[in-house]
């Protein structure tokens, strides 16, 4: 895929049919996919389009996962069906977005850690919403939620539909996937379940322990 090919994927609007695969596979394949957020800007509905450039995988067998102790009212979206929003509140002030994955009934989700605006219009909107210019507007899980207006109102939302849609798209020509340890967790800290588009400027800081994979 070339830089401007995102437009044809938006027109096609194909929802991924592989979200019921194991979450590590899903988290990698989400890289390059598009999120389309419909927002009210100056009393007009506009679409902000971003590429997913960084994810982390979690599941119910993972002690770092919100699903580790079983299904509860709070984490129920992680248990399916795949392709739903699991939005959680952290530090008493921030929201983070996960996409439910794997088979229905198995608790798993891919945390969306960073996104990249695909065009100038989207970039301007997210930067204005954050009052921050450049990559700092969306290079973190809470940052991207603030930029895209993602909060608890989208809990359990089906990503096939507006106001937040997931559209399948491939990596760009020459892009590769880098696998690393996850960030900001106290358990299972050495497991390589964080996936980034290598070299993308919107990716948050890389830890030292990482290796490169070209698969998607």
N, C-alpha and C positions, 0 to 999 in steps of 0.2 A: 504494500500500500504506500502511495506517495502522500506528501503532506496535505494536499487538498482533497484526497479521496474520501475523507470523512463525509462529504456532502452526499455521495451516492448511498452510503450506508444509512444516513439519516432518512433519505427518501425511501429506501427499502424498508427500514424500520424492523429488521429481523431480530426477534427476541431469541437469546441463546437457548438451544435445546439440550444443552449438556450440563445444566446446573445441578442435576441429580447425581452427577459423578462425585467421587471422593473430593473433599473440600480442598485438598492440596492441588488437585488437578484444576478445579474451578478457579481457585485464587490465581493460578498462573494464567489461565485462559482469559480471565477478566482483564488482564493487561492489554491496553489498546482499545478495549470496548468503550462505548460512549454512554454518558449519562446526560439526559435531556431534562432540564428543570424548567418548568413554566412558572414564571414569577410575575407579580404585578409591579411594574416600574412606571412611576408617574401616571398611574391610572390606566395603563395599557398592559396587556398580557404579552410578555416576551419570552422567548426560549433561550436559555443559556445552555451551551453545549460544551462538555468537557470530556477529555480522555482520561481513563483510569491509568495511572502510571506506577502505583505502589499498593500492595495488598498484604494482608497477613491471614493465615489459615488457623482456624480453631475448631475443635470438635469435642464431643462429650467424653472422650477418652483422654483429653488433654487437661492436666491440672490447672493450666492458665486460662481455660475457657469458662465463660459464664454458664455453659451447659454441663459442666463437670459433675455437679451434684444432682443432676436430673432436671426434669421439666418443672417449671414453676410458672406462675402468672407473669412474672417479670420477663423470663427468657423464652416464653412459649413460641415466639416467632422463629427461633432458631430450629425448632423441631418440625418445620415444614408447613406447607409445601415449599419447595425450592423457589427462589426468585422473589422472596418477600423481604421487606425492610425490617431489620432488627436495629432499632435506634435506642441507644442507652445514654443515660445522663451520668456525667462523671465530674468529680471535684466540685460538685455543687453549682456548676455554671456552664459546662460544655456538653454538647451532644456528639456522638460518634455513630457512623453508619456502617452496618454489616449487611451483607446479602446472604440470606439463608441458602444452604447448599446441601447436597447429598440426598439420600433417600428420605421419603416422608416418614417422620417419626424418629429419625436419628438427628440428635442435636449438633448442628454444624453451621458455620458461617464464615464468610470472608470479610474481614475488616477492610474498608476502603481507606487507605492511609494518605493518599495524595492524588490530585487530579491536575490536568493541564487544560486551560481553555483552548478551544480549537480555532477560534477566530478573534479578530480585533473587537467585535461587538461584545462577545462573551467575556473577553479579558477586561474590558472597560467596566462592565457591570459588576463582576466579582471584586475588582479592585475598589470601585466606588462603595460597594457594600461593606467591605472590610476597612476602607480608608487606608489601604496599604497598596503600594505599587510593587509589581514584580512577583517573583515566585513565592514570596512570603504570604501571599493572599490565600493560597490553597495547598501549601506543601506540608500538610499535617491533617490528621483525622478530624480534629475539632475545627481547625481553620476552614476546611472545605465545607463543613456543615454550616458554619456561620456564613460563608460566602454564598452558599446555595439555598439558605433558608431551610435547612433540614432539621427538624425537631421531633418531639414526641407525637405530633399530629400525624406523622408519616409512619408511625409504628404499625407493622403488619401490612403496609401498603404493597399492592401487587405491582411489580416493576414493569409489567406489560402496558401500564396505563399512565396517563398524565395524572398529577402534575410532575411526577418523577418517573422517567422511563429509562430502561436499560436496552441498549442496542448493540448487537454483536458487530465487532470490527476487528480486523487483524492488526498485528504489529506493522509498523512502517518498514519499508525496505531497509535492510541493514541493522535493524534493532534486534537486540538480544535480551534475554531475561537473566537477571542476577538473583541468586538465592542467598539469603543471609539469616542470621538470628533475628528474633523479634525485638521490639523496642518497648521499654517501659513496663516490663512484667517481672514478677519476682519468682515465678515457678516455670519450669521447663525452659530456662533461659538459653540453653545451648542448642535447642532444636532449630533446624533451618526451615522455618515456615514463613518467612517474609520474602516477598517477591517484588522486584522492581524492574522497570525498563532501564537497563544499564546506560548511564550517562545522561539520562533525562534531567534537565535542570530543576524540575519541580519535585524530584525525589528528595525526601528528607535525608539527613546525614547518614552515611553508611557506617556501620560498625566495622571493626577490623576483621572479624571472622566471617568471611563470605566466599562464595565461589560462583562462577558464571555458568549458566546453562542457556542454550539457544532455543530450547523447546518452548512451545506455547500450548 
